[in-house]
């Protein structure tokens, strides 16, 4: 798919309707812009983090959160 949009003097642009539909985004959603080494840009829909999952995962990692661990790995 190819779509064209202009950039305003304030650096803003409108995401073409065909791209919004393909990404499944609407007003208020966030996009992630990724610039590759060859100067191409990829745009993708930002997905909200699953906070409950991350909090559950954090609880399983408590064995690595002692002061001794903080001291040992601080400089990494």
N, CA, C and O atoms as CSV, one atom per row, in Angstrom:
chain,resi,resn,atom,element,x,y,z
A,1,UNK,N,N,0.846,-1.168,0.000
A,1,UNK,CA,C,0.000,0.000,0.000
A,1,UNK,C,C,0.893,1.233,0.000
A,1,UNK,O,O,1.903,1.283,0.703
A,2,UNK,N,N,0.520,2.200,-0.775
A,2,UNK,CA,C,1.217,3.476,-0.805
A,2,UNK,C,C,0.208,4.574,-0.553
A,2,UNK,O,O,-0.880,4.572,-1.129
A,3,UNK,N,N,0.569,5.516,0.310
A,3,UNK,CA,C,-0.286,6.662,0.601
A,3,UNK,C,C,0.618,7.871,0.784
A,3,UNK,O,O,1.760,7.739,1.225
A,4,UNK,N,N,0.109,9.042,0.447
A,4,UNK,CA,C,0.884,10.268,0.524
A,4,UNK,C,C,0.185,11.262,1.446
A,4,UNK,O,O,-1.042,11.368,1.445
A,5,UNK,N,N,0.984,11.993,2.236
A,5,UNK,CA,C,0.456,13.047,3.101
A,5,UNK,C,C,1.505,14.142,3.195
A,5,UNK,O,O,2.704,13.872,3.113
A,6,UNK,N,N,1.055,15.368,3.365
A,6,UNK,CA,C,1.967,16.499,3.512
A,6,UNK,C,C,2.252,16.754,4.978
A,6,UNK,O,O,1.455,16.406,5.848
A,7,UNK,N,N,3.401,17.368,5.245
A,7,UNK,CA,C,3.773,17.774,6.595
A,7,UNK,C,C,3.523,19.269,6.712
A,7,UNK,O,O,3.915,20.039,5.834
A,8,UNK,N,N,2.867,19.685,7.802
A,8,UNK,CA,C,2.587,21.104,8.012
A,8,UNK,C,C,3.841,21.814,8.508
A,8,UNK,O,O,4.849,21.176,8.813
A,9,UNK,N,N,3.770,23.131,8.586
A,9,UNK,CA,C,4.905,23.919,9.079
A,9,UNK,C,C,5.225,23.596,10.534
A,9,UNK,O,O,6.326,23.889,11.000
A,10,UNK,N,N,4.282,22.997,11.258
A,10,UNK,CA,C,4.515,22.612,12.648
A,10,UNK,C,C,4.895,21.138,12.783
A,10,UNK,O,O,4.900,20.589,13.885
A,11,UNK,N,N,5.213,20.501,11.652
A,11,UNK,CA,C,5.657,19.110,11.681
A,11,UNK,C,C,4.547,18.095,11.837
A,11,UNK,O,O,4.813,16.941,12.173
A,12,UNK,N,N,3.316,18.493,11.605
A,12,UNK,CA,C,2.195,17.570,11.750
A,12,UNK,C,C,1.770,17.034,10.397
A,12,UNK,O,O,2.013,17.655,9.363
A,13,UNK,N,N,1.136,15.880,10.416
A,13,UNK,CA,C,0.596,15.292,9.196
A,13,UNK,C,C,-0.681,14.537,9.530
A,13,UNK,O,O,-0.925,14.190,10.686
A,14,UNK,N,N,-1.478,14.290,8.528
A,14,UNK,CA,C,-2.671,13.474,8.684
A,14,UNK,C,C,-2.350,12.081,8.188
A,14,UNK,O,O,-1.828,11.917,7.085
A,15,UNK,N,N,-2.654,11.082,8.987
A,15,UNK,CA,C,-2.457,9.706,8.561
A,15,UNK,C,C,-3.596,9.378,7.598
A,15,UNK,O,O,-4.764,9.468,7.976
A,16,UNK,N,N,-3.277,9.003,6.374
A,16,UNK,CA,C,-4.328,8.718,5.396
A,16,UNK,C,C,-5.314,7.671,5.899
A,16,UNK,O,O,-4.942,6.755,6.632
A,17,UNK,N,N,-6.567,7.815,5.499
A,17,UNK,CA,C,-7.629,6.920,5.955
A,17,UNK,C,C,-7.310,5.456,5.659
A,17,UNK,O,O,-7.604,4.583,6.475
A,18,UNK,N,N,-6.718,5.183,4.508
A,18,UNK,CA,C,-6.398,3.794,4.160
A,18,UNK,C,C,-5.369,3.201,5.126
A,18,UNK,O,O,-5.435,2.015,5.448
A,19,UNK,N,N,-4.424,4.018,5.588
A,19,UNK,CA,C,-3.411,3.566,6.541
A,19,UNK,C,C,-4.041,3.385,7.918
A,19,UNK,O,O,-3.770,2.394,8.597
A,20,UNK,N,N,-4.883,4.339,8.338
A,20,UNK,CA,C,-5.573,4.201,9.637
A,20,UNK,C,C,-6.388,2.920,9.674
A,20,UNK,O,O,-6.388,2.200,10.672
A,21,UNK,N,N,-7.080,2.645,8.584
A,21,UNK,CA,C,-7.909,1.436,8.527
A,21,UNK,C,C,-7.035,0.183,8.581
A,21,UNK,O,O,-7.351,-0.763,9.303
A,22,UNK,N,N,-5.938,0.174,7.820
A,22,UNK,CA,C,-5.054,-0.992,7.802
A,22,UNK,C,C,-4.422,-1.245,9.166
A,22,UNK,O,O,-4.241,-2.397,9.561
A,23,UNK,N,N,-4.084,-0.173,9.891
A,23,UNK,CA,C,-3.478,-0.300,11.220
A,23,UNK,C,C,-4.507,-0.519,12.311
A,23,UNK,O,O,-4.166,-0.950,13.413
A,24,UNK,N,N,-5.762,-0.228,12.014
A,24,UNK,CA,C,-6.807,-0.361,13.023
A,24,UNK,C,C,-6.707,0.697,14.104
A,24,UNK,O,O,-6.934,0.412,15.279
A,25,UNK,N,N,-6.365,1.931,13.709
A,25,UNK,CA,C,-6.218,3.009,14.683
A,25,UNK,C,C,-7.326,4.040,14.509
A,25,UNK,O,O,-7.932,4.176,13.446
A,26,UNK,N,N,-7.561,4.756,15.598
A,26,UNK,CA,C,-8.571,5.825,15.587
A,26,UNK,C,C,-8.024,7.001,16.385
A,26,UNK,O,O,-6.929,6.925,16.943
A,27,UNK,N,N,-8.783,8.080,16.438
A,27,UNK,CA,C,-8.361,9.280,17.169
A,27,UNK,C,C,-8.000,8.919,18.605
A,27,UNK,O,O,-8.744,8.209,19.281
A,28,UNK,N,N,-6.851,9.414,19.065
A,28,UNK,CA,C,-6.395,9.151,20.433
A,28,UNK,C,C,-5.447,7.984,20.544
A,28,UNK,O,O,-4.755,7.860,21.555
A,29,UNK,N,N,-5.387,7.107,19.530
A,29,UNK,CA,C,-4.437,5.989,19.558
A,29,UNK,C,C,-3.029,6.514,19.313
A,29,UNK,O,O,-2.853,7.623,18.809
A,30,UNK,N,N,-2.034,5.719,19.670
A,30,UNK,CA,C,-0.635,6.104,19.484
A,30,UNK,C,C,0.001,5.283,18.376
A,30,UNK,O,O,-0.349,4.123,18.155
A,31,UNK,N,N,0.947,5.912,17.683
A,31,UNK,CA,C,1.711,5.246,16.641
A,31,UNK,C,C,3.184,5.230,17.027
A,31,UNK,O,O,3.658,6.130,17.721
A,32,UNK,N,N,3.893,4.229,16.587
A,32,UNK,CA,C,5.331,4.126,16.798
A,32,UNK,C,C,6.008,4.308,15.445
A,32,UNK,O,O,5.669,3.628,14.476
A,33,UNK,N,N,6.960,5.223,15.386
A,33,UNK,CA,C,7.719,5.496,14.172
A,33,UNK,C,C,9.099,4.908,14.351
A,33,UNK,O,O,9.792,5.243,15.312
A,34,UNK,N,N,9.519,4.029,13.439
A,34,UNK,CA,C,10.822,3.378,13.511
A,34,UNK,C,C,11.639,3.767,12.282
A,34,UNK,O,O,11.253,3.473,11.150
A,35,UNK,N,N,12.767,4.427,12.513
A,35,UNK,CA,C,13.654,4.837,11.434
A,35,UNK,C,C,14.751,3.793,11.277
A,35,UNK,O,O,15.504,3.531,12.214
A,36,UNK,N,N,14.839,3.199,10.091
A,36,UNK,CA,C,15.859,2.195,9.815
A,36,UNK,C,C,17.146,2.858,9.339
A,36,UNK,O,O,17.150,4.031,8.966
A,37,UNK,N,N,18.225,2.105,9.356
A,37,UNK,CA,C,19.535,2.628,8.961
A,37,UNK,C,C,19.544,3.138,7.523
A,37,UNK,O,O,20.313,4.040,7.191
A,38,UNK,N,N,18.700,2.570,6.673
A,38,UNK,CA,C,18.666,2.991,5.269
A,38,UNK,C,C,17.695,4.157,5.034
A,38,UNK,O,O,17.315,4.440,3.898
A,39,UNK,N,N,17.301,4.831,6.126
A,39,UNK,CA,C,16.436,6.008,6.083
A,39,UNK,C,C,14.987,5.703,5.685
A,39,UNK,O,O,14.254,6.612,5.296
A,40,UNK,N,N,14.569,4.450,5.777
A,40,UNK,CA,C,13.162,4.127,5.595
A,40,UNK,C,C,12.498,4.171,6.965
A,40,UNK,O,O,13.142,3.957,7.992
A,41,UNK,N,N,11.212,4.451,6.959
A,41,UNK,CA,C,10.458,4.571,8.205
A,41,UNK,C,C,9.320,3.560,8.192
A,41,UNK,O,O,8.615,3.392,7.196
A,42,UNK,N,N,9.167,2.899,9.322
A,42,UNK,CA,C,8.031,2.009,9.514
A,42,UNK,C,C,7.146,2.618,10.587
A,42,UNK,O,O,7.635,3.136,11.591
A,43,UNK,N,N,5.857,2.553,10.369
A,43,UNK,CA,C,4.892,3.052,11.342
A,43,UNK,C,C,4.008,1.886,11.743
A,43,UNK,O,O,3.501,1.145,10.902
A,44,UNK,N,N,3.834,1.741,13.069
A,44,UNK,CA,C,2.956,0.676,13.542
A,44,UNK,C,C,2.126,1.184,14.710
A,44,UNK,O,O,2.458,2.177,15.358
A,45,UNK,N,N,1.059,0.486,14.949
A,45,UNK,CA,C,0.163,0.828,16.048
A,45,UNK,C,C,0.830,0.467,17.360
A,45,UNK,O,O,1.376,-0.627,17.497
A,46,UNK,N,N,0.794,1.365,18.318
A,46,UNK,CA,C,1.317,1.088,19.653
A,46,UNK,C,C,0.270,0.284,20.410
A,46,UNK,O,O,-0.913,0.627,20.416
A,47,UNK,N,N,0.719,-0.784,21.044
A,47,UNK,CA,C,-0.180,-1.643,21.807
A,47,UNK,C,C,0.055,-1.380,23.285
A,47,UNK,O,O,1.197,-1.372,23.746
A,48,UNK,N,N,-1.018,-1.167,24.023
A,48,UNK,CA,C,-0.907,-0.918,25.462
A,48,UNK,C,C,-0.317,-2.140,26.162
A,48,UNK,O,O,-0.607,-3.278,25.795
A,49,UNK,N,N,0.505,-1.894,27.162
A,49,UNK,CA,C,1.092,-2.980,27.936
A,49,UNK,C,C,0.040,-3.662,28.801
A,49,UNK,O,O,-0.892,-3.023,29.290
A,50,UNK,N,N,0.200,-4.928,28.976
A,50,UNK,CA,C,-0.667,-5.690,29.863
A,50,UNK,C,C,-0.103,-5.560,31.274
A,50,UNK,O,O,0.753,-6.346,31.680
A,51,UNK,N,N,-0.581,-4.569,32.019
A,51,UNK,CA,C,-0.033,-4.240,33.331
A,51,UNK,C,C,-0.178,-5.411,34.300
A,51,UNK,O,O,0.746,-5.693,35.063
A,52,UNK,N,N,-1.308,-6.090,34.283
A,52,UNK,CA,C,-1.493,-7.228,35.186
A,52,UNK,C,C,-0.440,-8.306,34.929
A,52,UNK,O,O,0.117,-8.870,35.871
A,53,UNK,N,N,-0.171,-8.590,33.661
A,53,UNK,CA,C,0.844,-9.583,33.316
A,53,UNK,C,C,2.219,-9.136,33.812
A,53,UNK,O,O,2.952,-9.926,34.406
A,54,UNK,N,N,2.565,-7.880,33.572
A,54,UNK,CA,C,3.880,-7.385,33.976
A,54,UNK,C,C,4.049,-7.397,35.492
A,54,UNK,O,O,5.126,-7.719,35.994
A,55,UNK,N,N,2.997,-7.050,36.219
A,55,UNK,CA,C,3.080,-7.085,37.679
A,55,UNK,C,C,3.246,-8.520,38.169
A,55,UNK,O,O,4.002,-8.763,39.110
A,56,UNK,N,N,2.554,-9.476,37.548
A,56,UNK,CA,C,2.708,-10.876,37.909
A,56,UNK,C,C,4.114,-11.367,37.618
A,56,UNK,O,O,4.694,-12.106,38.414
A,57,UNK,N,N,4.662,-10.963,36.489
A,57,UNK,CA,C,6.020,-11.337,36.124
A,57,UNK,C,C,7.029,-10.756,37.106
A,57,UNK,O,O,7.982,-11.428,37.500
A,58,UNK,N,N,6.816,-9.514,37.496
A,58,UNK,CA,C,7.728,-8.854,38.446
A,58,UNK,C,C,7.803,-9.619,39.762
A,58,UNK,O,O,8.871,-9.725,40.365
A,59,UNK,N,N,6.677,-10.147,40.201
A,59,UNK,CA,C,6.656,-10.894,41.468
A,59,UNK,C,C,7.492,-12.160,41.398
A,59,UNK,O,O,7.995,-12.627,42.420
A,60,UNK,N,N,7.650,-12.726,40.198
A,60,UNK,CA,C,8.458,-13.944,40.065
A,60,UNK,C,C,9.947,-13.628,40.043
A,60,UNK,O,O,10.769,-14.539,40.141
A,61,UNK,N,N,10.309,-12.359,39.917
A,61,UNK,CA,C,11.712,-11.968,39.814
A,61,UNK,C,C,12.258,-11.360,41.100
A,61,UNK,O,O,13.325,-10.748,41.083
A,62,UNK,N,N,11.561,-11.515,42.190
A,62,UNK,CA,C,11.978,-10.928,43.457
A,62,UNK,C,C,13.325,-11.450,43.947
A,62,UNK,O,O,14.035,-10.749,44.667
A,63,UNK,N,N,13.683,-12.678,43.563
A,63,UNK,CA,C,14.951,-13.231,44.036
A,63,UNK,C,C,16.148,-12.449,43.516
A,63,UNK,O,O,17.251,-12.613,44.037
A,64,UNK,N,N,15.968,-11.606,42.506
A,64,UNK,CA,C,17.054,-10.842,41.909
A,64,UNK,C,C,17.028,-9.386,42.331
A,64,UNK,O,O,17.682,-8.554,41.702
A,65,UNK,N,N,16.296,-9.062,43.370
A,65,UNK,CA,C,16.149,-7.648,43.711
A,65,UNK,C,C,16.680,-7.295,45.095
A,65,UNK,O,O,16.161,-6.393,45.752
A,66,UNK,N,N,17.703,-7.999,45.532
A,66,UNK,CA,C,18.277,-7.688,46.842
A,66,UNK,C,C,19.264,-6.525,46.708
A,66,UNK,O,O,19.671,-6.169,45.602
A,67,UNK,N,N,19.634,-5.950,47.828
A,67,UNK,CA,C,20.637,-4.880,47.819
A,67,UNK,C,C,21.975,-5.390,47.300
A,67,UNK,O,O,22.694,-4.654,46.624
A,68,UNK,N,N,22.322,-6.638,47.605
A,68,UNK,CA,C,23.564,-7.233,47.108
A,68,UNK,C,C,23.561,-7.292,45.579
A,68,UNK,O,O,24.587,-7.037,44.949
A,69,UNK,N,N,22.413,-7.627,44.978
A,69,UNK,CA,C,22.300,-7.647,43.520
A,69,UNK,C,C,22.453,-6.245,42.955
A,69,UNK,O,O,23.150,-6.043,41.961
A,70,UNK,N,N,21.804,-5.283,43.586
A,70,UNK,CA,C,21.913,-3.880,43.129
A,70,UNK,C,C,23.375,-3.427,43.156
A,70,UNK,O,O,23.850,-2.799,42.210
A,71,UNK,N,N,24.084,-3.746,44.237
A,71,UNK,CA,C,25.494,-3.358,44.355
A,71,UNK,C,C,26.366,-4.056,43.304
A,71,UNK,O,O,27.256,-3.441,42.717
A,72,UNK,N,N,26.102,-5.336,43.075
A,72,UNK,CA,C,26.930,-6.107,42.160
A,72,UNK,C,C,26.757,-5.699,40.703
A,72,UNK,O,O,27.711,-5.746,39.927
A,73,UNK,N,N,25.534,-5.296,40.325
A,73,UNK,CA,C,25.238,-5.040,38.912
A,73,UNK,C,C,25.026,-3.557,38.580
A,73,UNK,O,O,24.627,-3.234,37.462
A,74,UNK,N,N,25.279,-2.680,39.504
A,74,UNK,CA,C,25.035,-1.253,39.319
A,74,UNK,C,C,25.762,-0.681,38.106
A,74,UNK,O,O,25.204,0.159,37.399
A,75,UNK,N,N,26.979,-1.111,37.854
A,75,UNK,CA,C,27.812,-0.530,36.800
A,75,UNK,C,C,27.561,-1.101,35.408
A,75,UNK,O,O,28.181,-0.654,34.443
A,76,UNK,N,N,26.681,-2.061,35.287
A,76,UNK,CA,C,26.430,-2.673,33.961
A,76,UNK,C,C,25.682,-1.766,33.040
A,76,UNK,O,O,25.400,-2.138,31.901
